[in-house]
Amino acid sequence: MTSLNQDAARAAKFVGLSADTITFHGGQPLDGRIEVRGAKNFVTKAMVASLLGETPSVLRNVPDISDVRVVGGLLDVHGVKIERDVEGGVLHLDPSAVKSAHMAEINAHAGSSRIPILFCGPLLHQLGEAFIPDLGGCRIGDRPIDFHLSALRSFGAVVDKLPEGIRLTAPDGLRGTKIHLDYPSVGATEQVLLTAVRAQGATELTNAATEPEIMDLINVLQKMGAVISVDADRVIRIEGVDRLEGYDHRSLFDRNEAASWAAAALATRGDIFVGGARQPEMLTFLNVFRKAGGIFEVADDGIRFRHPGCDLKPVVIETDVHPGFMTDWQQPLVVALTQAPGVSIVHETVYEQRFGFTDALVKMGATIELHRECLGGQKCRFGQRNFIHSAVISGPTQMHGADIEVPDLRGGFSHLIAALMADGVSRVSNVGIIARGYENFLQKLKTLGADFTVES
Ligand code: EPU
């Protein structure tokens, strides 16, 4: 696994950032219009799905983020021919020469990405074997892969743990099966979908995740020829087919990025029109944004988010799987909540360790206390287990500039907002990580009037 700094440097290099530290002069409202393109957490999975097709696929509305480049590199070492129109956001993926890759090659391309695990099903179908390196992703908890391996075993895969990673084979092919997830994991649901579509017979997945990004993956797989139904109560049924074709698909927008810019408008007393954002996928976020005092207006081509011009209001949030409040929305919003008079509470129920980013906010003057207890209406699986997973934010507090280091993707974006909101100068290092999931974020910040210099 690569280190945090290596990841940041690599992500920065991918998107042409000359340096990894940025100096911000805070205190200006962010004002203007920016566009969001396809969802990181869908696009990367749709790229993997192209491995299953007998013919080439075309993916549209693809953002220029380093995670897309990482998955592109992984597909490339597996023999997928990729043509990319970065500006137009179009990827052509031709899997006609898919081949096995060596663990070292996979490791070299994967960096800290967790996507390689989703290659397993498609590669087992196409080649009869798959390798996965030691997996990374954001440092926001343990992030085990037990659901993935247990699902793959249930399809008939044989899993061998090697010193450098994991090797999977399917000596008798993959067969449809019944799988129940102990928790509606996004990745494990995608794993089951990508494996079941070409397994022999029917698969029933209970307690599945149903995030919009998963529904869009189901759209892609259906276009390819898969037979998938989504029933009420988190049940997904898949009838395996012998052959899948390529797809032509336009990605849904990145609702996590849209929510981040919305929170930036609220925190900096700004006014941001997020082109490409849509209401249905953001319903839960919009309710909380309104309860916190934010004002939004939904248009055909995006959503305008703005500060009310008066005091914000404290809110109580519990993160949850869809249709709940997404875990990826809490970090940027916490920055805005430091400005709301009164006490806000955030109970994180998806990841056990996702408040590391608040250390920097406290250093900048925020009053945030972290607790082991479940401070929401529901008891979650982290209660009684010593995980610090509830935050109490008391506001308003005047934030001041500081030297801070980006810990992970969403926490990193929240640090940018904090630096822009604070009085004085902040130096934010490790910003390359933000390029994993936020397209052209520095260009967008400039468009919105942010005052910063990139250290060279
Ligand atoms: N989990 C297990 N075992 C498993 C898999 C998951 O215990 O085998 C647990 C995790 O530890 C976690 C919970 O289940 O506590 C939820 O994890 P999930 O599998 O749903 O998350 P993921 O697929 O690894 C994706 C996104 C995350 C997003 C989550 C939740 C991608 C690449 N990542 O992660 O996005 O927070 O779903 O919606 O799609 C981000 O974009 O910054 C990000 C972290």
Residues whose N, C-alpha, C, O or C-beta is under 5 A from the ligand:
A	BS01	EPU	N41 C138 R143 P144 I145 D146 F147 H148 Y183 P184 S185 V186 G187 A188 T327 D328 V350 Y351 L409 R410
